[in-house]
Amino acid sequence: MPIEHFLAYHCGPAMAGIKPANIASCVKTENSDVLLSIKRLDNILQRRGICIEILCECEERYLIMVYRRKKLCEYLNSPQIKALLTEFGYPYKFSLELYLDILKNKIKKVCARGEGFPHEIGAFLGYPAHDIYGFINHKNEGCMLTGEWKVYAEAEKAQKLFYRYSACRRAILKHLHGGKTLEELFCAA
């Protein structure tokens, strides 16, 4: 799958600005030029505030994060999310670069132990604080809905968001299959 299609499918909602960020795991053998492609796309899309970053790399994969810088900063600075992140060792004084560095280091540590992701990654992906806490404290117990994340409250609101994310992905992919590029979709004047 071409890298633009891969990113559109996994990260379209962040590119479109309806979600602060998305992550995707890219298999190296399926995308041999992924680093060059990501660097090129990042340079192009940053003109519109869309950033592409490698969060973690192992022998087989890259963990890629696509985010809207302004939207992510606003979300991470919201009172509930900031309180959650300080509980996980992030400083109260906000710096996106510092927060991302801390997240990257935590991902490396938990992935090296085969434990998945640090729980607070949900904050970076725009998950509601109540659902992050629900997952941490209850795992599957009390889960009302599973979609982009496990939902423990406000299921109807989450379901609408999940539908919106899915529609966004379909629309972006439809344009890409029609011959457009991500640059044309997101950087047009």
C-alpha positions as a Markdown table, in Angstrom:
| # | Residue | x | y | z |
|---|---|---|---|---|
| 1 | Met | 0.0 | 0.0 | 0.0 |
| 2 | Pro | 1.5 | 3.4 | -0.9 |
| 3 | Ile | 2.5 | 5.4 | 2.2 |
| 4 | Glu | 0.0 | 8.2 | 1.4 |
| 5 | His | -2.9 | 5.7 | 1.4 |
| 6 | Phe | -1.5 | 4.0 | 4.5 |
| 7 | Leu | -1.4 | 7.4 | 6.4 |
| 8 | Ala | -4.8 | 8.4 | 5.0 |
| 9 | Tyr | -6.4 | 5.2 | 6.3 |
| 10 | His | -4.8 | 5.2 | 9.7 |
| 11 | Cys | -4.3 | 9.0 | 10.3 |
| 12 | Gly | -6.9 | 10.7 | 8.1 |
| 13 | Pro | -8.9 | 12.2 | 11.0 |
| 14 | Ala | -5.8 | 13.9 | 12.4 |
| 15 | Met | -4.9 | 15.2 | 9.0 |
| 16 | Ala | -8.4 | 16.6 | 8.5 |
| 17 | Gly | -8.3 | 18.2 | 11.9 |
| 18 | Ile | -11.2 | 16.4 | 13.5 |
| 19 | Lys | -8.9 | 14.6 | 15.9 |
| 20 | Pro | -5.7 | 15.9 | 17.5 |
| 21 | Ala | -3.5 | 12.9 | 16.5 |
| 22 | Asn | -3.5 | 9.3 | 15.2 |
| 23 | Ile | -0.8 | 6.7 | 15.3 |
| 24 | Ala | -0.1 | 3.8 | 12.9 |
| 25 | Ser | 2.4 | 1.0 | 13.0 |
| 26 | Cys | 4.2 | 0.7 | 9.6 |
| 27 | Val | 5.9 | -2.6 | 8.7 |
| 28 | Lys | 9.3 | -1.8 | 7.3 |
| 29 | Thr | 9.3 | -4.6 | 4.7 |
| 30 | Glu | 6.1 | -3.3 | 3.2 |
| 31 | Asn | 7.3 | 0.2 | 2.9 |
| 32 | Ser | 11.0 | 0.3 | 2.2 |
| 33 | Asp | 11.2 | 4.0 | 1.5 |
| 34 | Val | 9.0 | 5.0 | 4.5 |
| 35 | Leu | 11.5 | 7.3 | 6.1 |
| 36 | Leu | 12.1 | 9.3 | 3.0 |
| 37 | Ser | 8.4 | 9.5 | 2.3 |
| 38 | Ile | 7.5 | 10.6 | 5.8 |
| 39 | Lys | 10.2 | 13.3 | 5.8 |
| 40 | Arg | 8.9 | 14.6 | 2.4 |
| 41 | Leu | 5.3 | 14.5 | 3.5 |
| 42 | Asp | 6.1 | 16.1 | 6.8 |
| 43 | Asn | 7.9 | 19.0 | 5.1 |
| 44 | Ile | 5.0 | 19.5 | 2.8 |
| 45 | Leu | 2.1 | 19.1 | 5.3 |
| 46 | Gln | 3.7 | 21.2 | 8.1 |
| 47 | Arg | 2.7 | 24.3 | 6.0 |
| 48 | Arg | -0.9 | 23.4 | 7.2 |
| 49 | Gly | 0.1 | 22.5 | 10.7 |
| 50 | Ile | 0.1 | 18.8 | 10.1 |
| 51 | Cys | 3.2 | 17.0 | 11.6 |
| 52 | Ile | 4.4 | 13.4 | 11.0 |
| 53 | Glu | 6.8 | 12.0 | 13.5 |
| 54 | Ile | 8.3 | 8.6 | 14.3 |
| 55 | Leu | 7.5 | 7.8 | 17.9 |
| 56 | Cys | 9.4 | 4.5 | 18.0 |
| 57 | Glu | 11.3 | 2.1 | 15.8 |
| 58 | Cys | 12.0 | -1.6 | 16.3 |
| 59 | Glu | 13.5 | -4.1 | 13.9 |
| 60 | Glu | 10.3 | -4.7 | 12.0 |
| 61 | Arg | 8.2 | -1.5 | 12.4 |
| 62 | Tyr | 8.0 | 2.2 | 12.8 |
| 63 | Leu | 5.3 | 3.7 | 15.0 |
| 64 | Ile | 4.2 | 6.8 | 13.3 |
| 65 | Met | 2.2 | 9.7 | 14.8 |
| 66 | Val | 0.4 | 12.2 | 12.6 |
| 67 | Tyr | -0.9 | 15.3 | 14.5 |
| 68 | Arg | -2.3 | 18.8 | 14.1 |
| 69 | Arg | 0.2 | 20.8 | 16.2 |
| 70 | Lys | -2.3 | 23.5 | 17.4 |
| 71 | Lys | -5.1 | 21.0 | 18.0 |
| 72 | Leu | -2.8 | 18.6 | 20.0 |
| 73 | Cys | -1.4 | 21.5 | 22.1 |
| 74 | Glu | -4.9 | 22.7 | 22.9 |
| 75 | Tyr | -6.1 | 19.2 | 23.9 |
| 76 | Leu | -3.0 | 18.4 | 26.0 |
| 77 | Asn | -3.5 | 21.7 | 27.8 |
| 78 | Ser | -7.1 | 21.1 | 28.6 |
| 79 | Pro | -7.6 | 20.9 | 32.4 |
| 80 | Gln | -8.7 | 17.2 | 32.6 |
| 81 | Ile | -6.0 | 16.0 | 30.2 |
| 82 | Lys | -3.3 | 18.1 | 31.9 |
| 83 | Ala | -4.2 | 16.7 | 35.3 |
| 84 | Leu | -4.1 | 13.1 | 33.9 |
| 85 | Leu | -0.7 | 13.6 | 32.3 |
| 86 | Thr | 0.8 | 15.1 | 35.5 |
| 87 | Glu | -0.3 | 12.0 | 37.3 |
| 88 | Phe | 1.8 | 10.1 | 34.8 |
| 89 | Gly | 4.9 | 12.2 | 35.4 |
| 90 | Tyr | 4.6 | 14.9 | 32.8 |
| 91 | Pro | 5.5 | 18.3 | 34.0 |
| 92 | Tyr | 2.7 | 20.8 | 34.7 |
| 93 | Lys | 4.5 | 23.4 | 32.5 |
| 94 | Phe | 3.5 | 22.4 | 29.0 |
| 95 | Ser | 5.9 | 21.9 | 26.1 |
| 96 | Leu | 4.8 | 19.8 | 23.2 |
| 97 | Glu | 8.4 | 18.8 | 22.4 |
| 98 | Leu | 9.0 | 17.7 | 26.0 |
| 99 | Tyr | 5.7 | 15.9 | 26.3 |
| 100 | Leu | 6.5 | 14.0 | 23.0 |
| 101 | Asp | 10.0 | 13.2 | 24.2 |
| 102 | Ile | 8.6 | 11.8 | 27.5 |
| 103 | Leu | 6.0 | 9.8 | 25.5 |
| 104 | Lys | 8.6 | 8.4 | 23.1 |
| 105 | Asn | 10.8 | 7.3 | 26.0 |
| 106 | Lys | 7.9 | 5.6 | 27.8 |
| 107 | Ile | 6.9 | 3.8 | 24.6 |
| 108 | Lys | 10.4 | 2.5 | 24.1 |
| 109 | Lys | 10.5 | 1.2 | 27.7 |
| 110 | Val | 7.0 | -0.6 | 27.7 |
| 111 | Cys | 7.4 | -1.9 | 24.1 |
| 112 | Ala | 10.9 | -3.3 | 25.0 |
| 113 | Arg | 9.1 | -5.2 | 27.8 |
| 114 | Gly | 6.3 | -6.4 | 25.5 |
| 115 | Glu | 3.7 | -4.4 | 27.4 |
| 116 | Gly | 2.0 | -2.5 | 24.6 |
| 117 | Phe | 1.7 | 1.3 | 25.1 |
| 118 | Pro | 1.7 | 3.6 | 28.1 |
| 119 | His | -1.9 | 4.3 | 29.1 |
| 120 | Glu | -1.6 | 8.0 | 28.7 |
| 121 | Ile | -1.1 | 7.7 | 25.0 |
| 122 | Gly | -4.8 | 8.0 | 24.8 |
| 123 | Ala | -4.5 | 11.6 | 25.9 |
| 124 | Phe | -2.2 | 12.3 | 22.9 |
| 125 | Leu | -4.8 | 10.7 | 20.6 |
| 126 | Gly | -7.7 | 12.8 | 21.8 |
| 127 | Tyr | -9.5 | 10.2 | 23.9 |
| 128 | Pro | -11.7 | 11.6 | 26.7 |
| 129 | Ala | -10.1 | 11.6 | 30.1 |
| 130 | His | -13.0 | 9.5 | 31.6 |
| 131 | Asp | -12.4 | 6.8 | 29.0 |
| 132 | Ile | -8.6 | 6.7 | 29.7 |
| 133 | Tyr | -9.3 | 6.4 | 33.4 |
| 134 | Gly | -12.0 | 3.8 | 32.7 |
| 135 | Phe | -9.5 | 1.7 | 30.8 |
| 136 | Ile | -6.8 | 2.0 | 33.4 |
| 137 | Asn | -9.1 | 1.2 | 36.3 |
| 138 | His | -11.5 | -1.3 | 34.8 |
| 139 | Lys | -10.1 | -2.8 | 31.5 |
| 140 | Asn | -13.2 | -4.5 | 30.0 |
| 141 | Glu | -15.5 | -4.2 | 33.0 |
| 142 | Gly | -18.0 | -1.4 | 32.4 |
| 143 | Cys | -16.9 | -0.9 | 28.8 |
| 144 | Met | -20.0 | 0.4 | 26.9 |
| 145 | Leu | -18.5 | 0.4 | 23.4 |
| 146 | Thr | -15.3 | -0.5 | 21.5 |
| 147 | Gly | -14.3 | 1.4 | 18.5 |
| 148 | Glu | -11.4 | 3.8 | 18.1 |
| 149 | Trp | -10.9 | 3.3 | 21.8 |
| 150 | Lys | -12.8 | 1.6 | 24.7 |
| 151 | Val | -15.7 | 3.8 | 25.8 |
| 152 | Tyr | -16.8 | 3.9 | 29.5 |
| 153 | Ala | -19.1 | 7.0 | 29.4 |
| 154 | Glu | -20.9 | 9.0 | 26.8 |
| 155 | Ala | -21.2 | 6.1 | 24.3 |
| 156 | Glu | -23.6 | 7.9 | 22.0 |
| 157 | Lys | -21.2 | 10.8 | 21.6 |
| 158 | Ala | -18.3 | 8.4 | 21.0 |
| 159 | Gln | -20.3 | 6.4 | 18.4 |
| 160 | Lys | -20.9 | 9.6 | 16.5 |
| 161 | Leu | -17.2 | 10.4 | 16.6 |
| 162 | Phe | -16.3 | 6.9 | 15.4 |
| 163 | Tyr | -18.6 | 7.3 | 12.4 |
| 164 | Arg | -17.2 | 10.7 | 11.6 |
| 165 | Tyr | -13.6 | 9.3 | 11.7 |
| 166 | Ser | -14.7 | 6.5 | 9.4 |
| 167 | Ala | -16.4 | 8.8 | 7.0 |
| 168 | Cys | -13.3 | 11.0 | 6.9 |
| 169 | Arg | -11.0 | 8.1 | 6.1 |
| 170 | Arg | -13.3 | 7.0 | 3.3 |
| 171 | Ala | -13.5 | 10.5 | 1.8 |
| 172 | Ile | -9.7 | 11.0 | 1.9 |
| 173 | Leu | -9.1 | 7.5 | 0.4 |
| 174 | Lys | -11.7 | 8.2 | -2.3 |
| 175 | His | -9.8 | 11.3 | -3.4 |
| 176 | Leu | -6.4 | 9.5 | -3.3 |
| 177 | His | -7.8 | 6.6 | -5.4 |
| 178 | Gly | -9.1 | 9.3 | -7.8 |
| 179 | Gly | -5.6 | 10.6 | -8.3 |
| 180 | Lys | -5.2 | 13.3 | -5.8 |
| 181 | Thr | -2.2 | 13.5 | -3.4 |
| 182 | Leu | -2.2 | 14.4 | 0.3 |
| 183 | Glu | -0.5 | 17.6 | -0.6 |
| 184 | Glu | -3.3 | 18.5 | -3.0 |
| 185 | Leu | -5.9 | 17.6 | -0.4 |
| 186 | Phe | -4.4 | 19.5 | 2.6 |
| 187 | Cys | -2.2 | 22.2 | 1.2 |
| 188 | Ala | -4.3 | 23.7 | -1.5 |
| 189 | Ala | -4.5 | 27.5 | -1.3 |
